[in-house]
Each structure stands twice: as structure tokens, then as C-alpha cells.
């Protein structure tokens, strides 16, 4: 049976590495847990690291975090939907916001629940996902500032989340300047300038991060050691914290090229036949995962003698060449997984989740 394994010692290694990086630069940070889809086994592993701030985009996941440790500061990291306002106030200590009317509803509900809800105002810096337009920011901030039971604790931005716009020193300097402008015009202090995510981490490491950026939200770097600028693994970090193990349910030597009239496959694709491969054979193994669980493009096989051929809804076909390892039915084949692949697996109730 297929399962996804989280390696506790590897996770701790990456956490300690990031803790030192941020500590050396005097930058605060929280961990984004949305990858784990509310799985309490894995979230508990994050909490056990000593993390006191977790970010997620699903209220049910924040609720799970509060069940595990009510003292953890929970941050809802997208503009709140209006039908969820009551639960946002109940389970999120902080939320990202871009709409005044939504913040007004948060304020009203916070009054009813006798809570002070913290907010970060997100600013549009070019990637064209969520964010208040820059020329409206000061007026927007001033309107929000006087609402009861909400406290603005920062401004922030998201880059590389929709159109792939990369963070740069220039963009982040602009973000820092907005803090200064607001503080001067309104006579207030803004604690956080949250301009950092995994994609921004290389700027911090190489010393190119503007000094005004003092808060990060990190997920992919912690779980995959990812440098999203280079596509490599950050030096000193690990990329194998999560590993998918699959069981061989069939293995035979078969032709490389299918035979018969070719039509569209279940995914709507039509295969192009490479006539130079006609007559060739290879050992093919079928394992017990499929498109329902993960897009095969997000799988990285355990060794070079395993290649992903394709997947149907619940089976993955592999080419294991001449099978020098003498693989047989019941043996396990493992994969590193990319971020979006892990997200698919975490959403699949058919794949067990375990910790080592």
C-alpha cells in the first residue's frame, strides 16, 4: 500500500538551518502549513519543533492547529471570504486583508467575540494576485486604523504566486518605503513588513534583502530546501523530508510501443508513436498510485533506472529498464515529490501518512 513518509530528523535539520539564517539577520518568521491540509500527525511534528506562528489558507486547518496547541499564533493568509468571518475571528489570530468592507465585518465580529483581531494589509506589487493598489494605500490604511477590535500589525506582499514575478531589492525597498510613508503621515508604528516567502529567501541569504523587511512566511524552503531562483536546493538544506513509497502490483517485460488503433487516452491526449522504438521491449512495473493522487510530472524517482511512463486514474506505470535489481511484485519503489505533488498526496485519503 502506498504511503507518504515525513522524516522527523530531516525536518528538524532544515528547521534549525532556517532558524539560524533568520536569527542571524534578526528577522521574524512563521511556518506555512497549508501543504499538510490539516493533517494533525504532520502538523504536530511542526509544532514540536517549537514554532509559535503558523500560516494557512484554510480555516479547518487553523482549527486543527489550535487543537494541537492553542498558544500558536495562527495566520489566515488570504483575504477572508465573508461567509467565514465568524470562524476567522474564532480560529485565526491574524489575517491578510485587502477589502475595507471585509475588515469592517471582521471588526464587528471581533467586537461580538470580545477579541482583538490582528490584520496585515497586503499591497499589490506587480504579481497581480491579492493586494491594495499602491496609490490607495495610505487612505485605505487610515480608514482601517480607527475600526474597533482590529489591530493593524503589518503590511505585506506576495510575489511569484500567480504570474511568476520575482522579488527584487527594488520591489522590497518600495514596500519598506510604504511603511515609512504611512508611519509619518499617520503618526503610528507598523511592527511587520512581511515581504518574505520561500522565493525571497535567497535575497536574505546573500545579503540583498532591504533592512526594512522583517517578517517571512516560509513553507517550501522548510519542507523541500527549495531555492526558487535557481531551482536547486539551498546549500546546507535537505530536499528529502517527504518521500512517497509505492508498492509494485505488476511487473512484466512488455513492448515499448502500444499496438492497435490509437485514440485519445483518459486524459484527452493522443500518443505520438516513435516508430524507431517498434519491436523494442522493457520491463514495466505498475505501482499503486495514480492521477487521482498525484500528477506524475511531480514525481522524482528514487534512482536513474526508474522512469515514469504515465498514469491512469489509480495506477502509475514505470519503466525499470532491464530490472537489474530484480524487482518483484510487493517490492516498494520510492519517490521524492515536488511541492504540488505533495499537496496532491496530502489531499488524497487513499495514501497513508506516516512519520519516521
C-alpha positions as CSV (number, residue, x, y, z in Angstrom):
1,X,0.0,0.0,0.0
2,X,1.3,3.5,-0.9
3,X,2.2,5.9,1.8
4,X,3.9,9.3,2.3
5,X,6.6,9.4,4.9
6,X,7.8,12.5,6.8
7,X,11.3,12.2,8.2
8,X,11.4,13.9,11.5
9,X,15.2,14.3,11.8
10,X,15.5,15.8,8.3
11,X,12.7,18.2,9.1
12,X,14.5,19.3,12.2
13,X,17.7,19.7,10.3
14,X,16.0,22.2,7.8
15,X,14.2,24.0,10.7
16,X,17.5,24.5,12.6
17,X,19.1,25.8,9.4
18,X,16.4,28.3,8.8
19,X,16.3,29.3,12.4
20,X,19.9,30.3,12.2
21,X,19.5,32.1,9.0
22,X,16.7,34.2,10.3
23,X,18.3,34.6,13.7
24,X,21.5,36.0,12.3
25,X,19.5,38.6,10.3
26,X,17.1,39.4,13.2
27,X,14.1,38.6,11.0
28,X,10.9,37.0,12.5
29,X,9.2,34.2,10.6
30,X,6.3,31.8,10.7
31,X,5.7,28.4,9.0
32,X,3.2,28.0,6.2
33,X,1.4,24.7,6.9
34,X,-1.2,24.6,4.0
35,X,0.8,21.8,2.3
36,X,-0.3,19.4,5.1
37,X,-4.1,20.0,4.5
38,X,-4.9,19.9,8.2
39,X,-3.2,16.5,8.8
40,X,-2.7,16.6,12.6
41,X,0.1,14.0,12.6
42,X,2.3,16.2,10.4
43,X,1.2,19.5,12.0
44,X,2.1,18.1,15.4
45,X,5.6,17.5,14.0
46,X,5.8,21.2,13.1
47,X,4.6,22.3,16.5
48,X,7.1,20.0,18.2
49,X,9.9,22.0,16.6
50,X,9.0,24.9,18.9
51,X,7.3,27.0,16.2
52,X,5.0,29.6,17.6
53,X,3.4,31.0,14.4
54,X,1.7,29.0,11.7
55,X,0.2,30.3,8.5
56,X,-2.6,28.6,6.5
57,X,-5.2,29.3,3.9
58,X,-8.0,27.0,5.2
59,X,-9.9,27.7,8.4
60,X,-10.3,24.0,9.1
61,X,-6.5,23.7,9.1
62,X,-6.2,26.6,11.6
63,X,-8.7,24.9,13.7
64,X,-6.6,21.8,13.7
65,X,-3.5,23.8,14.8
66,X,-5.4,25.4,17.7
67,X,-6.5,21.9,18.8
68,X,-2.8,20.8,18.9
69,X,-1.5,24.0,20.6
70,X,-3.8,26.9,21.4
71,X,-0.8,29.1,22.1
72,X,0.4,29.1,18.5
73,X,-0.4,32.3,16.7
74,X,-2.4,31.4,13.6
75,X,-2.4,33.5,10.5
76,X,-5.0,33.2,7.7
77,X,-3.1,34.0,4.6
78,X,-5.6,35.1,2.0
79,X,-8.4,37.7,2.0
80,X,-11.2,36.3,4.2
81,X,-14.5,35.2,2.5
82,X,-17.4,36.9,4.1
83,X,-19.3,33.8,5.0
84,X,-16.3,32.7,7.1
85,X,-15.9,35.9,9.2
86,X,-17.1,34.3,12.4
87,X,-14.7,31.4,12.2
88,X,-11.8,33.6,11.1
89,X,-12.2,35.6,14.3
90,X,-12.5,32.3,16.3
91,X,-9.5,30.4,14.8
92,X,-7.2,33.0,13.2
93,X,-5.3,35.4,15.4
94,X,-4.1,37.3,12.3
95,X,-5.5,37.6,8.7
96,X,-4.3,39.1,5.4
97,X,-6.7,41.7,4.1
98,X,-7.3,43.9,1.0
99,X,-11.0,44.9,1.3
100,X,-12.3,47.6,3.6
101,X,-15.8,46.1,3.9
102,X,-14.4,42.7,4.8
103,X,-12.2,44.3,7.5
104,X,-15.3,46.1,8.8
105,X,-17.1,42.8,9.2
106,X,-14.1,41.4,11.0
107,X,-14.2,44.3,13.3
108,X,-17.9,43.8,14.0
109,X,-17.4,40.1,14.7
110,X,-14.4,40.7,16.9
111,X,-16.5,43.1,19.0
112,X,-19.1,40.3,19.3
113,X,-16.5,37.7,20.4
114,X,-14.7,40.3,22.6
115,X,-11.4,39.7,20.8
116,X,-8.8,41.9,19.2
117,X,-8.1,40.6,15.7
118,X,-4.8,41.4,14.1
119,X,-4.5,42.2,10.4
120,X,-1.8,42.6,7.7
121,X,-2.7,44.8,4.8
122,X,-1.5,43.2,1.6
123,X,-0.2,45.5,-1.2
124,X,-0.2,44.9,-4.9
125,X,3.5,44.9,-6.0
126,X,3.2,43.6,-9.5
127,X,2.3,39.9,-9.5
128,X,-1.4,40.8,-9.8
129,X,-2.9,38.5,-7.2
130,X,-4.2,39.9,-4.0
131,X,-3.3,43.4,-2.8
132,X,-4.4,47.0,-2.3
133,X,-3.3,49.3,-5.1
134,X,-0.3,51.4,-4.0
135,X,-1.8,54.8,-4.8
136,X,-4.8,53.9,-2.5
137,X,-2.8,52.5,0.4
138,X,-2.4,55.5,2.8
139,X,-6.1,56.3,2.6
140,X,-7.1,52.7,3.0
141,X,-4.8,52.3,6.0
142,X,-6.3,55.4,7.6
143,X,-9.9,54.1,7.2
144,X,-9.0,50.8,8.8
145,X,-6.9,52.2,11.6
146,X,-9.9,53.5,13.6
147,X,-12.0,50.4,13.4
148,X,-12.7,48.8,16.9
149,X,-11.2,45.5,17.9
150,X,-8.9,45.2,14.9
151,X,-5.2,46.0,15.1
152,X,-3.0,46.5,12.0
153,X,0.3,44.7,12.7
154,X,1.9,44.9,9.4
155,X,1.9,45.4,5.6
156,X,3.0,42.7,3.2
157,X,3.0,41.5,-0.3
158,X,3.0,38.2,-2.3
159,X,5.3,37.7,-5.3
160,X,5.8,34.7,-7.6
161,X,2.4,33.3,-6.6
162,X,0.4,33.9,-9.8
163,X,2.4,35.3,-12.8
164,X,5.9,34.4,-11.6
165,X,7.0,38.0,-10.8
166,X,10.2,37.5,-8.8
167,X,11.1,39.5,-5.7
168,X,13.9,42.1,-6.1
169,X,15.7,44.5,-3.9
170,X,13.9,47.4,-5.7
171,X,10.4,46.0,-5.1
172,X,11.1,45.3,-1.5
173,X,12.7,48.7,-0.9
174,X,9.4,50.1,-2.3
175,X,7.5,48.0,0.2
176,X,9.6,49.3,3.1
177,X,9.1,52.9,2.0
178,X,5.3,52.4,2.2
179,X,5.8,51.6,5.9
180,X,7.8,54.9,6.4
181,X,5.2,56.9,4.5
182,X,2.3,55.5,6.5
183,X,4.1,56.0,9.8
184,X,5.0,59.6,9.0
185,X,1.5,60.6,7.7
186,X,-0.5,58.9,10.5
187,X,2.0,59.1,13.4
188,X,1.9,55.4,14.1
189,X,4.3,52.4,14.2
190,X,3.9,49.3,11.9
191,X,5.6,46.3,13.5
192,X,5.8,44.0,10.5
193,X,6.8,44.4,6.9
194,X,6.1,40.9,5.7
195,X,7.7,40.7,2.3
196,X,9.4,37.4,2.6
197,X,8.4,33.9,1.4
198,X,10.5,31.0,0.2
199,X,11.1,32.8,-3.1
200,X,12.6,35.7,-1.2
201,X,14.9,33.6,0.9
202,X,17.9,33.7,-1.5
203,X,17.9,37.5,-1.2
204,X,18.2,37.2,2.6
205,X,20.9,34.6,2.4
206,X,23.1,36.6,0.0
207,X,22.6,39.9,1.8
208,X,20.4,41.6,-0.8
209,X,17.3,41.9,1.4
210,X,16.4,45.5,2.3
211,X,16.7,46.1,6.0
212,X,13.1,47.2,6.3
213,X,11.8,43.7,5.5
214,X,11.5,42.0,8.9
215,X,9.0,39.1,8.5
216,X,8.9,35.9,6.4
217,X,6.3,33.2,5.8
218,X,8.1,30.0,4.9
219,X,6.8,26.6,3.7
220,X,8.5,25.3,0.6
221,X,12.1,26.0,1.9
222,X,11.4,24.2,5.2
223,X,9.9,21.1,3.5
224,X,12.0,20.9,0.3
225,X,15.0,23.1,0.9
226,X,14.0,24.9,-2.3
227,X,15.8,27.8,-3.9
228,X,13.1,29.1,-6.3
229,X,15.6,31.4,-8.1
230,X,17.9,28.7,-9.2
231,X,15.7,25.6,-9.0
232,X,18.4,23.9,-6.8
233,X,18.4,23.0,-3.2
234,X,19.6,25.7,-0.7
235,X,23.1,24.9,0.4
236,X,23.1,23.1,3.7
237,X,19.4,22.1,3.5
238,X,17.7,18.8,2.5
239,X,15.2,18.1,-0.2
240,X,14.0,14.6,1.0
241,X,11.9,15.4,4.1
242,X,8.9,13.9,2.4
243,X,9.1,10.7,0.4
244,X,6.4,8.7,-1.4
245,X,6.6,4.9,-1.2
246,X,4.6,2.8,-3.7
247,X,4.1,-0.9,-4.0
248,X,4.6,-2.9,-7.2
249,X,1.4,-4.6,-8.1
250,X,2.5,-5.9,-11.5
251,X,5.9,-6.3,-13.3
252,X,6.4,-7.8,-16.8
253,X,8.6,-7.3,-19.8
254,X,6.4,-5.6,-22.4
255,X,6.7,-3.8,-25.7
256,X,7.7,-0.2,-25.5
257,X,5.2,0.9,-28.2
258,X,1.5,0.1,-27.9
259,X,-0.3,-1.8,-30.7
260,X,-3.7,-1.1,-32.3
261,X,-5.5,2.0,-33.4
262,X,-4.6,5.0,-31.2
263,X,-7.3,7.3,-29.9
264,X,-7.4,9.8,-27.0
265,X,-6.4,8.5,-23.6
266,X,-8.5,9.2,-20.5
267,X,-6.7,12.5,-20.1
268,X,-7.6,13.6,-23.6
269,X,-4.1,13.1,-25.0
270,X,-3.3,11.3,-28.2
271,X,0.0,9.5,-28.2
272,X,2.6,10.1,-30.9
273,X,4.3,6.8,-31.9
274,X,8.0,6.8,-32.2
275,X,8.5,4.2,-35.0
276,X,12.2,3.8,-34.1
277,X,11.1,2.0,-30.9
278,X,8.8,-0.5,-32.6
279,X,9.9,-4.0,-31.6
280,X,11.8,-2.9,-28.5
281,X,10.8,-4.2,-25.1
282,X,11.4,-3.1,-21.5
283,X,10.4,-4.2,-18.0
284,X,7.4,-2.3,-16.9
285,X,6.2,-2.0,-13.3
286,X,2.8,-0.8,-12.2
287,X,2.5,0.8,-8.7
288,X,-0.5,1.6,-6.6
289,X,-0.9,5.4,-7.1
290,X,-2.4,7.3,-10.0
291,X,-3.6,10.7,-11.3
292,X,-6.2,10.7,-8.5
293,X,-3.4,11.0,-6.0
294,X,-0.6,12.9,-7.8
295,X,0.3,14.3,-11.2
296,X,3.2,12.1,-12.4
297,X,5.1,15.2,-13.5
298,X,5.7,16.0,-9.8
299,X,7.4,12.7,-9.0
300,X,11.2,12.3,-8.9
301,X,12.1,8.5,-9.0
302,X,14.5,7.1,-6.4
303,X,17.1,6.1,-9.0
304,X,18.1,6.7,-12.6
305,X,16.9,3.2,-13.6
306,X,13.3,4.1,-12.9
307,X,11.4,6.3,-15.3
308,X,7.8,7.4,-15.2
309,X,5.9,6.3,-18.3
310,X,2.4,7.6,-17.5
311,X,-0.5,7.2,-15.1
312,X,-4.2,6.4,-15.3
313,X,-6.6,7.4,-12.5
314,X,-5.2,4.9,-10.0
315,X,-2.2,3.2,-11.4
316,X,1.3,4.5,-12.3
317,X,3.3,2.8,-15.0
318,X,7.1,2.8,-14.6
319,X,9.9,1.7,-16.9
320,X,12.5,-0.1,-14.8
321,X,14.8,-0.8,-17.8
322,X,16.3,-4.3,-17.6
323,X,15.4,-4.7,-13.9
324,X,18.9,-5.3,-12.7
325,X,17.6,-5.0,-9.1
326,X,15.3,-8.0,-9.6
327,X,12.3,-6.0,-8.5
328,X,9.2,-8.2,-8.0
329,X,5.5,-7.8,-7.0
330,X,5.2,-6.5,-3.5
331,X,8.5,-4.5,-3.6
332,X,8.4,-0.8,-2.8
333,X,9.6,1.9,-5.2
334,X,10.1,5.4,-3.6
335,X,10.0,8.9,-5.0
336,X,10.9,12.4,-3.9
337,X,8.0,14.7,-4.6
338,X,7.7,18.3,-5.7
339,X,5.6,20.8,-3.7
340,X,2.5,20.5,-5.9
341,X,2.8,16.7,-5.9
342,X,3.0,16.6,-2.1
343,X,-0.1,18.8,-2.0
344,X,-2.0,16.3,-4.1
345,X,-0.9,13.4,-2.0
346,X,-1.9,15.2,1.2
347,X,-5.4,15.7,-0.3
348,X,-5.7,12.0,-1.1
349,X,-7.4,9.9,1.5
350,X,-6.1,6.8,-0.3
351,X,-2.4,7.5,0.6
352,X,-1.4,6.8,4.2
353,X,0.7,9.4,6.1
354,X,3.5,8.2,8.4
355,X,6.4,9.8,10.4
356,X,9.8,8.3,10.9
